[in-house]
Amino acid sequence: MLKSILTAIALASVATVPANAAPCRDAKGKFIKCDTAKPKPMKCKDAKGRFAKCGAAGATPVK
């Protein structure tokens, strides 16, 4: 009984590995580097040089 449960758990864990690897492949199926970098949030400053919301009047994006 215990042996069959452990076998079922092992098979289930092996079956989930290819699903996680799929996003790191290109259209031809070759492995590529996964892009995990998050885009940096945009910051804006007003005319006086203080940080402001980017939707505010007179706010300009800062690099």
Rosetta silent file (secondary structure, phi, psi, omega in degrees, C-alpha in Angstrom):
SEQUENCE: MLKSILTAIALASVATVPANAAPCRDAKGKFIKCDTAKPKPMKCKDAKGRFAKCGAAGATPVK
SCORE:     score description
SCORE:     0.000 S_00000001
   1 L     0.000  -50.166 -179.513    0.000    0.000    0.000 S_00000001
   2 H   -65.190  -36.985  179.551    2.714    2.461    1.016 S_00000001
   3 H   -64.705  -39.444  179.725    4.807    1.467   -1.962 S_00000001
   4 H   -70.686  -34.175  177.323    1.982    2.239   -4.390 S_00000001
   5 H   -67.015  -44.564  179.275    1.354    5.648   -2.789 S_00000001
   6 H   -64.555  -36.995  177.327    5.022    6.594   -3.038 S_00000001
   7 H   -65.022  -41.552  179.674    5.089    5.464   -6.667 S_00000001
   8 H   -65.425  -40.351  178.371    2.034    7.596   -7.468 S_00000001
   9 H   -66.160  -40.970  179.472    3.604   10.659   -5.815 S_00000001
  10 H   -64.831  -41.714  178.527    6.864   10.133   -7.705 S_00000001
  11 H   -67.048  -36.489  179.123    5.057    9.849  -11.039 S_00000001
  12 H   -67.885  -38.272 -179.514    3.003   12.962  -10.331 S_00000001
  13 H   -71.373  -33.216  178.127    6.108   15.007   -9.502 S_00000001
  14 H   -71.570  -33.153 -178.143    7.886   13.858  -12.670 S_00000001
  15 H   -70.992  -24.827 -178.493    4.867   14.754  -14.806 S_00000001
  16 H   -83.945  -17.728 -177.699    4.886   18.398  -13.608 S_00000001
  17 H   -63.254  -47.063  179.462    8.533   19.108  -14.557 S_00000001
  18 H   -63.319  -30.180  179.107    8.011   19.456  -18.356 S_00000001
  19 H   -65.929  -34.278  179.016    5.113   21.869  -17.802 S_00000001
  20 H   -76.757  -26.560 -177.383    7.430   24.227  -15.914 S_00000001
  21 H   -85.000  -14.427 -175.904   10.166   24.007  -18.557 S_00000001
  22 H   -60.098  -40.716 -178.851    7.906   24.857  -21.503 S_00000001
  23 H   -66.482  -16.509 -177.859    8.132   28.681  -21.225 S_00000001
  24 H   -96.715   27.400  177.217   11.931   28.506  -21.496 S_00000001
  25 E  -126.363  148.905  178.258   11.879   27.036  -24.999 S_00000001
  26 L   -86.756 -172.591 -176.203   11.633   28.763  -28.356 S_00000001
  27 L   -64.571  -27.252 -179.465    9.283   27.835  -31.219 S_00000001
  28 L   -85.755   -5.695  179.150   11.650   25.089  -32.436 S_00000001
  29 L    94.237    3.922  179.482   11.781   23.465  -28.981 S_00000001
  30 L   -84.544  149.209  179.296   15.334   24.528  -28.118 S_00000001
  31 E   -71.056  137.599  175.959   16.142   25.809  -24.645 S_00000001
  32 L  -130.967  168.022  179.419   16.548   29.565  -24.308 S_00000001
  33 L   -73.591  129.329  179.620   17.279   31.886  -21.407 S_00000001
  34 L   -76.589  136.468  179.130   14.124   32.650  -19.425 S_00000001
  35 L   -90.600  104.205 -179.295   13.341   36.330  -19.017 S_00000001
  36 L  -108.757    1.101 -178.820   12.635   36.829  -15.319 S_00000001
  37 L   -74.319  133.156  177.629   13.504   40.524  -15.120 S_00000001
  38 L   -90.509  143.800  178.132   10.613   42.759  -14.162 S_00000001
  39 L   -67.731  141.726 -179.639   10.270   46.110  -15.883 S_00000001
  40 L   -73.988  141.364  178.390   11.282   49.029  -13.698 S_00000001
  41 L   -68.943  143.508 -178.838    8.444   51.328  -12.690 S_00000001
  42 L   -75.991  136.674  177.639    8.471   54.675  -14.429 S_00000001
  43 E  -114.957  143.116  179.991    9.335   57.667  -12.232 S_00000001
  44 E  -128.979  152.940  176.484    8.394   61.234  -13.042 S_00000001
  45 E  -125.963  151.064  177.095    9.457   64.614  -11.691 S_00000001
  46 L   -88.963 -173.057 -176.666    7.693   67.936  -11.710 S_00000001
  47 L   -64.505  -25.969 -179.014    9.114   71.325  -12.734 S_00000001
  48 L   -86.488   -5.316  178.382   10.667   71.844   -9.273 S_00000001
  49 L    93.092    5.524  178.233   12.550   68.536   -9.446 S_00000001
  50 L   -90.906  152.626  178.144   10.426   66.666   -6.920 S_00000001
  51 E   -67.828  139.103 -179.515    8.964   63.249   -7.625 S_00000001
  52 E  -141.447  166.579  175.327    5.361   63.376   -8.815 S_00000001
  53 L   -67.373  142.543 -175.544    2.755   61.023  -10.233 S_00000001
  54 L   -68.193  -20.364  179.031    3.351   60.443  -13.929 S_00000001
  55 L   -87.536   -5.219 -176.892   -0.219   61.430  -14.802 S_00000001
  56 L   -73.474  156.046  179.274    0.057   64.840  -13.122 S_00000001
  57 L   -68.315  132.164  177.225    0.242   68.036  -15.171 S_00000001
  58 L    84.807    0.949 -179.092    3.814   69.119  -15.897 S_00000001
  59 L   -82.594  136.812  179.237    5.380   65.800  -14.840 S_00000001
  60 E  -122.137  141.933  179.768    8.182   64.480  -17.053 S_00000001
  61 E   -66.141  144.857  178.593    9.619   60.943  -17.078 S_00000001
  62 E  -113.591  136.983  178.542   13.032   60.385  -15.506 S_00000001
  63 L   -85.372    0.000    0.000   15.447   57.726  -16.780 S_00000001
